Amino acid sequence: MKTVTLPYKYIVDDVQPNMFGSYATKTWNDYDPATRVLTSNISAFVSDGVLPGMVLFNPEDSNSWATVETVDSETEITLTPGFIYESDGGTRLGLFSIATAAVAFKQYCTDTDTSKLWWANYKVGDRVQSQGQQVKTSFNKAVATIVAMEWDEVNDLAVMTLDKPLQSTQGIWLYKDGDVQTLPIEEVEYFTLSREEEVYMQFISAGNLDYQVYPWLKEPASNEELLSVSEELKDKMVDAVQEALTDPWPRASAMVKDSYGMDFVFVV
């Protein structure tokens, strides 16, 4: 059988919010990579108590983060080098969150009973994904790796340490290596791409609608965003299907590239 796969998504419950003050998510107006000054006209960095050493990151893209170097005014801060302000496709990443250095790379459990489940099931090397403030995570944009699982003996709670900062105000998902959602493609006659209220691809076998694949983009902010994500979904699904179908082995599977956060539903 020929198949394509998506990482299986576990819901991680009882995560403490890790945002600082009023910076769950804001937008920035300008970023100068030469001076490393970020300008946000709707911010009040000084009044809100933002300090050097705090971590600024894009809640929809875990690769996009830096440390606050100086607080220059109510609307301007200077960041350490390395802030990624555009996606791979050249789209500007317009959102940012701020967390203290103590919690930016950590996810804390809220109670001891759930902590025991964390301790028993989540391991170093598992991948963790934040939904982000807009719940628009798609294509591996907000994914980190667990680098340590520790027990906070003072509070009797489990703590995950990650290699990238993630926002936990909207909850997080976890992916264990080898746990996948499998989609059969050998009998698929054709598939279509929907660009209506939600973006998804539907796969049809023998005249019946078998399943639909979603990139987890809800309520696109613009028609441009909808079209961009729909094309990315189509290209990556088609690439995986072609890879599996052209494999010479009778049983072959291909993982859809950057598919953390994607989901599917079988249609009965």
N, C-alpha and C positions, 0 to 999 in steps of 0.2 A: 504493500500500500504506500502511496505517495502522500505526504502530509507537509503542512507548514505548522510552526508552533509559535506561541506567545508565552512569555513568562507568566506563571501562575501567581496571582496576586492574593496575599493574605492581608486581612485588616488588622492593624495593630491598635488595640484598644487602650484606653486610659493613659494617654500621653499628656504630660504637663505642657501647657503653652510656654513657649520659650522666647516670646517677643519682648522687646524693651519698650516701655512707655507707650507712646502713641504711634510707634513705627511698625505696626503690623504690616502695612504696605503703603507706600507713597509713590508718586511719580516724580521723576527728575526732568528738568528742562534742558540741561546742557551738561556735557562732560568733555573736558579738554584733556586728551591723553598726554599732551606735552607738560602741562602744569599739574595734572591729576586732580583738578578742581571740579567737583560735582556741584551743580547748582539746582536747587529745588525751591521754587518760589512759594510753594505751599507749606514748606517746613519752618520749624522754629528750633533749630539745632541747639542754640545756646539756652533758651528758656526751657526746653524739654530735657536738658541735662545730658545731651550726647557728649561723650568724652573720648579722647584719644585712646586707642586700643580696642574700642568696640568694633564689631564686625558688621560690615554692610554687605548685603548680598541680594541677588535677584531671586524672589521666592518661586519663580517659574523655571529657573535654570541654575542648578547647583554648581555649575562651572564658573558662574559669574559672581565673584566675591572679592573683597579686599578689606583691609583694616583701616579704620579712621586714623589718619596721621595727625591732623590738626583740625580744630573747629574754628573756622575763620570768621563766620558771622551767623546770623539767624538762618540764612538761606544758602550758605556755602561751606563745604568741608573739603579738605584735601585728603586723598586716599593714598595708600601705599601702592607701589607699582603692581600691575597685573590685572586690574579690573577689566573684565571682558564686557564691553558695552554693545556688542553686536552678536547676533546669532550666526551660525555657519553660513546662512543664506544672505547675510548682510542686513537683516532686519534689526533695528535698534531695540535693545532690551530696555523698556521704559520704566520698569517697576523696581523698587528696592525696599528691603526691610532692614532693621538694625536689631542686633542682639548683643548682649554682653559676651565677652570672650569666654566667660565661665560656662555659658550654655549654648553658644552658637553651634558647636560641633557635638552637642550631647542631646539625647532624648531620655527624659526621666519618666519612670512609671509613677502613677499616682497612688497606688495602694500595694500592700504586701502580697495579697493573694494573687493579683495579676502579675506582680513581679516574679512570682514562682513560675508562672507560665512563660514569661519572657526568658527566664534563666534556663528553662528546660528545652525551649524550642528555637531560640534565636542564637545564631553562632557568628563568630568572627568570619568575615567573607561574604555573609548574606548581604543582599542589596536592599536599601531602604529608599523609599520615594515619598516626597511631600506632595500633597495635592496642590499646594500653593494657595495664595489668598483668593485667586480667581477660579480655582478648581478647573484649570485649563491645562493641566499637565499632559504632555504628549511627546512621544518620540525621545525618551531618555533625557529630558531637559532638567529634571529635578531629582536626580538619583545619586545616592552616596553609598559607600561601602562601610559595613561595621568593622572597625579596627580593634575594638575592645568591648567586652561585656563584663561589667563590674557590679559589685554589690555595695551599695551605700549603707554601711553598718550603722551609721548614726540615725538615719531615717528608715532603715530596713526596707530599702527599695532597690530595684534593678536600674542600671544606667547603661545606655548604649553610647559609645563614643564613635563618631563618624569621621570620614576623611574630608567631608565637605559640609558646609552649614545648610541646614534645612529648617523650614518654618513648620511648626507643629500646631498652629492654631486651628487648622482645618483637618487635622488627622494625618496619619501616615500609613503607607502600605509597605509590605515586606515581600521579598522574593528569595526563595531558597534555591540553590544551585540544583538543576535537574528537574525541578517541579515546573511542568509546562502545561499549557492548554493546547491540545492537538486538534488541528482542523484538517479533515480529509479533502484532498483536491483531485484525486485520480478520476473520479466520476463527474467532476464539475463540467457542465456544458458551457456555461458562460457566467460572467459576473458583471455587475453594474455599480456605478458610483453615484451615491445620492448627495446632493448639495442643497437639501431643503433646510428645515430648521436645525437639523443635526447632520453632521457629516458621518457617513458610514459606507462600507462596501457590502453588497449582498451577493452571495454565491448560490447558484441554482444548479441542481442536478436532476435530469430526467423530468424537467418541467416543474419541479417542486423547489420552493425556496428553502434552502438548507440552513444557512446561518448568515448572520450579519456581523461585521467587524467594525468596531468604533475606535477612534483615536482618543477618546475622552476629551473632546473639545466641546464644551457646552456654551451655548449662546455666544457665538462669535461676535466680537466687537464691531466688525465691519465686513462688508462683502469681500474686501481684499484679503482679510484674515481667513475667511471661510474658504476662498478659492485656494489660498496658499496651503492650508492644512489638508484640503481634499486632494490636491495634487501630490503632496508628500505621502499621504496615506496610499494613494493608488500606486505610485512608483515603488514604494517599499514592499507592498503586498505583491505586486507583479514580479518584482525581482526575486522574491522568495519562492513564488510559485514556479517561475522558470527554472530556478536552481534545482528545486526538487524534481521537477518533471524531466529535466535533462540529465539527471544523475543516472548512470548506467545500472545501478543496483535496483532490484525489484522493490525493495523497501528503502525508501529514502525520505529524509526530512530536512527542512531548512528553517532556521529561526528567522522571523521577520526582523530586520535590522532596526535597532533603536526602539523596540516595541514595549518597553516598560511603560505601564499606564494604559496600554491598549486593552480592549475588552471585546468579547463576542457573546452572542446569544444564539443558541440553536432555535430554529423555528419548527414547531411541530406541524 
